[in-house]
């Protein structure tokens, strides 16, 4: 890509920048897409195709995808129309998944088919999987037969599996080939993957038995057989493996690429580290949204109706849990009427428990995803969180007990009654923070054991536990001690 350009607000075109300080260059890089949105929007409004293409030439495909996402929907549709119903092929895999269907559906099927043919299998499958079956079939029908067969085979695998994620273009050679033969083949006219880092070594049954990094090839004499320089420690990935497990294997063994094998152990594709980066990003975003009770495919490009629909169900569940907590409060209506201070203090106990539980839950979900929390160390971690909850409870019990006692005396209450109130809220704080620690670790563990995603429902359950325990313990102790 060419050097970054700075748009001069006093002129219509981009201008080559003067050398700048490192911090300024970093700032420009971070705001590149934002700086191009208005010029692109102005060019679209003016129907200036030459200006649009000139701006596009200055942008990396990933930045261009960001610009397209930041445009208004009407401008996006008009942009595609002005460009003849097409977009650069390398831009399509960079689009936000929630935007892919909208953009691709607005393109001519022939243009999409041409773009798909230019991309690796994994990127092409990523684009088409966002479409409905009818639109996908229409595009595949206009795709060259070899590409269509490869993509149909990709869709035979489950979504988020290694088979769907892999690219089928692989460079492999038998163990008896020499370095010279490999290099000559690399320089030949044979079609090669766009990006690869290793030559996989296969046996007569096309099963991977080793790998040779390209750097090693370049440093070795031509007459050396590759079996002499190959690394036998390959980590084949079954086609059915979940993408989270793929990412874990790459992280665990510091892989750059890995062969993908079918049920017979034969080489059928490869996964590279850039694919894994996308997995990590997608999974972390999915978990973050799930913890907030938002659907995994939600995004800023969704319409108002889609956003309301995606959030309503979890809000309805939260309403149900809030009603449960209010029922607990209603059980102690008489105590609250006699000691009005309880109404002001009880939200503090529940809120502290909720925050403590969320802290534990966040660490637990991350540890489960990273395989740091397992059956082998679960008991130790549960005990640790219990101790942490108890110690935090004691510390905040002393703080809140003293504040409640001082406040109750300040409004004219008897000092003995004030001490009792301080003791009640302190004891409730300790119990609820212990319960929060246990809930924050046990609930995600239980959900994972049951086969559910611990990130999806844990937050609702943890909040429910801390609210109900907090209100019940505080009001219950108050009813016993103060009345």
C-alpha distance (Angstrom), angle and dihedral (degrees) to the residues before:
residue distance angle dihedral
X1 . . .
X2 3.79 . .
X3 3.78 123.2 .
X4 3.81 115.8 -72.2
X5 3.78 114.4 -90.2
X6 3.77 130.6 -147.1
X7 3.77 118.3 -139.2
X8 3.80 109.9 -129.2
X9 3.81 106.0 -140.6
X10 3.81 89.9 -151.4
X11 3.80 93.1 58.0
X12 3.78 137.4 50.3
X13 3.79 99.2 -127.0
X14 3.79 139.8 56.8
X15 3.74 118.1 -94.1
X16 3.79 131.8 -153.5
X17 3.80 107.5 -107.2
X18 3.76 127.4 -127.1
X19 3.83 116.6 -117.7
X20 3.80 109.3 -75.4
X21 3.76 138.9 -169.1
X22 3.81 116.8 -82.7
X23 3.81 93.2 -111.7
X24 3.81 91.4 52.5
X25 3.81 91.4 50.0
X26 3.80 90.1 50.4
X27 3.79 90.3 51.0
X28 3.81 90.6 50.6
X29 3.81 90.7 50.8
X30 3.78 92.7 50.8
X31 3.81 93.0 49.7
X32 3.79 98.5 38.0
X33 3.81 97.0 111.6
X34 3.79 92.5 44.3
X35 3.79 91.9 51.3
X36 3.80 91.9 53.2
X37 3.81 97.8 47.6
X38 3.79 97.6 81.0
X39 3.83 95.8 44.0
X40 3.81 90.4 48.9
X41 3.81 91.4 46.6
X42 3.82 90.3 49.6
X43 3.81 90.9 49.7
X44 3.81 90.4 49.7
X45 3.80 91.1 50.3
X46 3.80 89.9 49.6
X47 3.82 91.0 47.0
X48 3.80 86.9 -127.9
X49 3.82 102.9 158.5
X50 3.81 93.9 174.1
X51 3.80 90.4 54.5
X52 3.81 91.4 48.4
X53 3.79 92.4 51.1
X54 3.82 90.5 46.9
X55 3.81 91.2 53.8
X56 3.80 91.4 45.4
X57 3.81 90.7 54.0
X58 3.80 89.1 61.6
X59 3.80 94.7 54.5
X60 3.78 133.0 80.4
X61 3.84 111.0 -125.5
X62 3.81 90.6 -109.8
X63 3.81 91.4 52.7
X64 3.77 90.6 45.5
X65 3.80 89.8 53.4
X66 3.81 88.6 52.7
X67 3.81 90.8 51.1
X68 3.80 90.9 51.1
X69 3.81 90.1 50.1
X70 3.82 91.4 51.5
X71 3.81 93.7 52.4
X72 3.80 121.2 94.8
X73 3.81 113.6 -98.4
X74 3.81 92.0 -110.9
X75 3.80 90.9 52.5
X76 3.81 91.3 49.4
X77 3.77 92.0 53.6
X78 3.80 92.5 46.2
X79 3.81 90.6 47.4
X80 3.80 91.7 56.6
X81 3.79 90.5 46.2
X82 3.82 92.1 51.1
X83 3.81 90.2 50.4
X84 3.78 91.3 55.5
X85 3.79 96.4 -98.0
X86 3.79 95.1 -58.1
X87 3.79 144.0 95.3
X88 3.82 130.5 -162.4
X89 3.81 108.9 -75.8
X90 3.81 94.9 -128.2
X91 3.82 90.8 57.5
X92 3.80 95.6 61.6
X93 3.85 98.2 69.9
X94 3.81 89.0 49.5
X95 3.81 94.2 58.5
X96 3.78 120.3 106.8
X97 3.84 107.7 -96.7
X98 3.80 90.2 -122.6
X99 3.81 89.5 56.9
X100 3.80 99.6 42.4
X101 3.80 96.7 82.4
X102 3.81 92.8 48.9
X103 3.80 93.7 49.2
X104 3.80 97.8 41.2
X105 3.80 92.2 45.9
X106 3.80 88.9 55.7
X107 3.80 92.1 53.1
X108 3.78 125.0 85.1
X109 3.84 110.3 -95.5
X110 3.82 89.4 -127.3
X111 3.82 90.5 54.8
X112 3.80 91.7 49.3
X113 3.81 91.1 48.0
X114 3.80 90.2 51.4
X115 3.81 91.6 48.3
X116 3.80 92.0 48.4
X117 3.81 90.5 52.7
X118 3.81 90.5 55.3
X119 3.80 94.0 53.2
X120 3.79 132.4 76.7
X121 3.79 115.0 -97.5
X122 3.80 94.1 -104.9
X123 3.81 93.8 52.4
X124 3.80 92.3 44.6
X125 3.81 91.3 50.2
X126 3.82 90.2 48.7
X127 3.80 89.8 57.3
X128 3.79 97.6 44.3
X129 3.81 96.2 44.4
X130 3.81 88.9 67.1
X131 3.82 91.2 61.2
X132 3.78 129.1 82.4
X133 3.81 116.3 -103.5
X134 3.79 94.7 -104.0
X135 3.81 94.3 53.5
X136 3.81 91.1 43.1
X137 3.80 92.0 51.9
X138 3.81 90.7 49.1
X139 3.79 91.7 54.2
X140 3.82 95.0 43.0
X141 3.81 89.5 52.0
X142 3.81 88.6 61.7
X143 3.82 93.9 46.3
X144 3.81 123.9 97.6
X145 3.80 113.1 -92.3
X146 3.85 97.6 -111.8
X147 3.81 91.5 50.3
X148 3.80 91.7 44.6
X149 3.81 92.1 52.0
X150 3.81 92.4 48.4
X151 3.80 92.6 49.2
X152 3.79 94.0 46.2
X153 3.80 88.2 52.4
X154 3.81 89.4 51.0
X155 3.81 90.5 53.9
X156 3.79 89.8 52.9
X157 3.81 86.6 73.7
X158 3.78 124.4 77.7
X159 3.78 118.0 -94.0
X160 3.83 112.6 -96.7
X161 3.81 90.7 21.8
X162 3.80 126.9 124.0
X163 3.81 90.0 -110.4
X164 3.80 91.2 58.7
X165 3.79 92.2 42.7
X166 3.81 99.7 47.1
X167 3.77 127.7 91.5
X168 3.77 113.5 -129.8
X169 3.81 94.4 -147.9
X170 3.81 104.5 97.2
X171 3.80 134.4 163.6
X172 3.82 109.8 -139.2
X173 3.80 135.4 157.5
X174 3.81 138.2 -178.2
X175 3.81 118.7 -97.0
X176 3.83 95.0 -111.0
X177 3.80 94.0 60.7
X178 3.79 115.4 108.3
X179 3.79 128.0 -128.6
X180 3.79 88.9 -108.9
X181 3.80 92.5 55.3
X182 3.78 90.4 50.2
X183 3.80 93.4 49.7
X184 3.80 92.3 47.2
X185 3.78 89.7 51.1
X186 3.80 91.0 49.2
X187 3.79 89.7 52.7
X188 3.78 93.5 45.7
X189 3.75 128.8 96.0
X190 3.77 94.1 -98.4
X191 3.80 112.8 123.4
X192 3.81 110.3 -106.6
X193 3.80 134.2 -170.9
X194 3.79 112.7 -83.9
X195 3.78 91.2 -122.9
X196 3.80 130.8 15.6
X197 3.79 135.6 146.7
X198 3.80 105.7 -164.9
X199 3.78 140.4 37.2
X200 3.79 108.8 -130.0
X201 3.80 115.8 -138.2
X202 3.81 115.1 -141.6
X203 3.80 136.1 -169.4
X204 3.84 123.6 -131.3
X205 3.83 89.2 -82.7
X206 3.85 89.5 56.1
X207 3.79 91.1 -112.1
X208 3.82 114.4 145.7
X209 3.79 112.8 -111.1
X210 3.79 100.9 165.6
X211 3.78 147.9 -17.6
X212 3.79 136.2 -126.5
X213 3.83 118.7 -153.0
X214 3.80 113.3 -132.2
X215 3.81 89.6 -122.6
X216 3.81 89.7 59.1
X217 3.80 90.9 51.0
X218 3.79 91.8 53.9
X219 3.80 92.0 51.3
X220 3.83 96.5 48.7
X221 3.81 130.4 84.6
X222 3.81 116.4 -102.6
X223 3.81 96.9 -117.6
X224 3.83 95.6 56.8
X225 3.83 114.8 108.5
X226 3.79 110.8 -124.3
X227 3.81 91.2 -127.1
X228 3.83 85.8 70.9
X229 3.81 93.3 58.1
X230 3.78 103.1 29.3
X231 3.77 122.8 114.9
X232 3.83 107.0 -125.3
X233 3.80 92.2 -161.8
X234 3.79 99.6 92.9
X235 3.78 121.7 153.7
X236 3.81 107.3 -145.3
X237 3.79 115.2 -156.8
X238 3.83 118.8 -144.6
X239 3.79 113.6 -127.8
X240 3.81 91.2 -122.0
X241 3.83 95.3 53.9
X242 3.81 114.1 122.0
X243 3.78 114.9 -112.1
X244 3.81 91.9 -119.6
X245 3.81 88.7 58.8
X246 3.80 89.3 47.7
X247 3.81 90.5 54.3
X248 3.80 90.4 47.6
X249 3.82 91.7 52.7
X250 3.81 91.8 50.0
X251 3.81 91.3 49.5
X252 3.79 94.4 43.2
X253 3.81 96.0 51.0
X254 3.84 99.9 28.3
X255 3.80 92.8 -119.8
X256 3.79 125.6 -179.1
X257 3.78 94.1 -171.5
X258 3.77 136.8 -7.0
X259 3.82 135.7 -162.5
X260 3.79 118.9 -113.9
X261 3.80 116.5 -141.0
X262 3.80 134.1 -164.4
X263 3.80 126.2 -131.6
X264 3.81 90.0 -77.4
X265 3.79 93.1 53.0
X266 3.81 94.2 -109.1
X267 3.78 121.7 143.2
X268 3.82 111.0 -102.6
X269 3.82 104.0 157.0
X270 3.77 146.8 -30.0
X271 3.77 139.9 -112.8
X272 3.80 120.8 -146.5
X273 3.77 131.8 -157.6
X274 3.83 93.6 -104.2
X275 3.81 88.0 61.6
X276 3.81 89.7 51.9
X277 3.80 92.1 51.4
X278 3.81 87.7 57.4
X279 3.82 90.1 48.9
X280 3.79 92.3 52.0
X281 3.79 91.1 48.1
X282 3.80 92.9 47.7
X283 3.81 94.9 45.6
X284 3.81 94.3 46.4
X285 3.80 90.7 48.8
X286 3.80 90.2 47.6
X287 3.81 92.4 51.2
X288 3.79 91.9 46.6
X289 3.80 91.5 52.2
X290 3.79 91.9 43.9
X291 3.80 92.1 53.6
X292 3.79 87.3 55.1
X293 3.79 93.2 48.5
X294 3.80 94.3 -109.7
X295 3.80 125.2 133.2
X296 3.79 114.5 -101.8
X297 3.82 94.3 -120.1
X298 3.81 94.7 50.7
X299 3.78 117.1 122.9
X300 3.77 145.6 159.7
X301 3.80 90.3 -95.0
X302 3.84 92.3 63.9
X303 3.78 118.8 110.2
X304 3.80 121.7 -112.9
X305 3.81 91.7 -103.3
X306 3.83 92.6 49.3
X307 3.80 90.8 48.9
X308 3.81 93.0 49.1
X309 3.79 91.3 48.1
X310 3.82 93.1 49.5
X311 3.81 93.9 50.8
X312 3.79 101.8 36.6
X313 3.80 97.9 78.7
X314 3.79 95.2 54.7
X315 3.78 92.2 43.2
X316 3.81 87.7 52.9
X317 3.80 89.7 52.9
X318 3.80 90.0 48.9
X319 3.79 88.7 51.6
X320 3.80 89.5 54.9
X321 3.80 92.2 50.9
X322 3.80 90.6 47.4
X323 3.80 89.3 53.5
X324 3.81 89.3 52.8
X325 3.79 89.9 53.3
X326 3.80 91.4 48.0
X327 3.81 89.9 52.0
X328 3.79 88.8 56.3
X329 3.81 89.9 51.5
X330 3.80 91.7 49.1
X331 3.81 89.4 58.0
X332 3.79 88.4 67.4
X333 3.79 99.4 42.4
X334 3.81 92.5 125.5
X335 3.81 92.3 53.7
X336 3.79 91.7 50.0
X337 3.83 91.4 50.0
X338 3.82 91.8 53.8
X339 3.83 96.5 41.3
X340 3.79 106.3 35.7
X341 3.83 91.3 -179.1
X342 3.80 88.5 73.1
X343 3.80 90.8 69.4
X344 3.79 91.1 56.7
X345 3.81 96.1 44.0
X346 3.80 104.3 41.2
X347 3.86 95.8 74.1
X348 3.82 87.9 58.3
X349 3.80 92.6 59.9
X350 3.81 93.3 47.2
X351 3.81 93.2 44.2
X352 3.81 94.0 50.9
X353 3.79 90.3 48.9
X354 3.81 91.4 49.3
X355 3.79 93.0 50.7
X356 3.81 93.0 46.1
X357 3.80 91.0 48.1
X358 3.81 91.4 49.7
X359 3.80 90.7 52.2
X360 3.80 92.1 52.5
X361 3.79 91.8 42.5
X362 3.80 93.0 52.7
X363 3.80 92.2 51.9
X364 3.82 91.6 44.5
X365 3.81 95.1 50.8
X366 3.79 91.5 47.7
X367 3.82 91.6 47.4
X368 3.80 91.2 50.3
X369 3.79 90.9 50.1
X370 3.82 91.5 49.1
X371 3.85 91.9 45.1
X372 3.81 89.8 -120.2
X373 3.81 91.5 120.9
X374 3.80 110.7 59.9
X375 3.79 140.1 149.5
X376 3.80 88.6 -89.8
X377 3.80 95.2 63.3
X378 3.82 101.9 21.2
X379 3.83 95.1 103.1
X380 3.80 91.7 51.1
X381 3.81 92.8 48.7
X382 3.82 92.3 47.4
X383 3.80 90.0 52.1
X384 3.80 91.0 47.3
X385 3.81 92.7 51.9
X386 3.81 89.8 48.3
X387 3.80 90.4 54.1
X388 3.81 92.0 45.0
X389 3.81 91.0 50.0
X390 3.78 91.3 48.3
X391 3.81 94.9 48.9
X392 3.80 92.9 46.4
X393 3.78 88.0 46.8
X394 3.81 91.7 54.1
X395 3.82 92.5 48.3
X396 3.79 94.5 48.9
X397 3.80 91.1 40.1
X398 3.80 89.5 61.4
X399 3.81 91.9 46.1
X400 3.79 96.8 45.2
X401 3.81 94.0 38.0
X402 3.80 90.7 56.0
X403 3.81 92.8 45.7
X404 3.81 93.2 48.1
X405 3.79 92.0 46.7
X406 3.82 92.7 49.1
X407 3.79 92.8 46.0
X408 3.81 93.0 49.0
X409 3.82 90.8 50.7
X410 3.82 90.4 47.2
X411 3.80 91.9 58.2
X412 3.82 90.6 52.8
X413 3.80 104.1 -93.3
X414 3.77 124.4 147.4
X415 3.83 112.3 -90.3
X416 3.81 92.2 -127.5
X417 3.80 90.9 53.0
X418 3.80 89.5 46.3
X419 3.79 91.2 53.8
X420 3.79 90.1 49.7
X421 3.80 91.0 51.3
X422 3.81 90.5 49.0
X423 3.79 90.1 49.9
X424 3.80 91.9 48.9
X425 3.79 95.3 52.6
X426 3.82 90.7 42.5
X427 3.80 92.8 52.9
X428 3.80 91.0 45.1
X429 3.81 90.4 50.6
X430 3.81 92.0 53.2
X431 3.80 94.1 47.7
X432 3.80 94.5 45.2
X433 3.80 95.2 48.1
X434 3.81 90.1 50.6
X435 3.81 88.7 49.5
X436 3.81 89.5 47.6
X437 3.80 91.8 53.4
X438 3.78 92.5 48.5
X439 3.81 93.3 45.4
X440 3.80 91.9 47.4
X441 3.80 91.7 56.8
X442 3.82 103.8 29.4
X443 3.80 98.1 47.8
X444 3.84 97.1 56.5
X445 3.80 89.8 41.8
X446 3.80 90.4 51.6
X447 3.80 93.2 47.0
X448 3.79 91.6 50.3
X449 3.81 90.8 48.3
X450 3.82 88.2 52.0
X451 3.80 90.5 52.9
X452 3.81 96.2 -107.0
X453 3.79 127.6 125.9
X454 3.82 105.2 -98.7
X455 3.79 91.4 -151.1
X456 3.78 94.4 60.0
X457 3.80 105.8 61.4
X458 3.80 105.9 8.0
X459 3.81 96.9 93.9
X460 3.80 93.3 56.1
X461 3.80 93.2 49.0
X462 3.81 94.2 45.2
X463 3.81 92.2 50.2
X464 3.79 90.6 48.1
X465 3.81 91.9 51.8
X466 3.80 94.8 48.0
X467 3.81 93.4 45.7
X468 3.79 95.4 48.4
X469 3.81 94.8 41.3
X470 3.80 91.7 44.5
X471 3.79 95.9 50.3
X472 3.79 95.0 39.6
X473 3.80 96.1 48.1
X474 3.81 95.6 43.0
X475 3.79 96.9 44.9
X476 3.78 92.6 38.2
X477 3.81 93.0 53.1
X478 3.79 90.1 44.0
X479 3.80 91.0 53.6
X480 3.81 90.7 50.9
X481 3.80 99.5 41.4
X482 3.80 104.9 31.7
X483 3.80 103.3 36.1
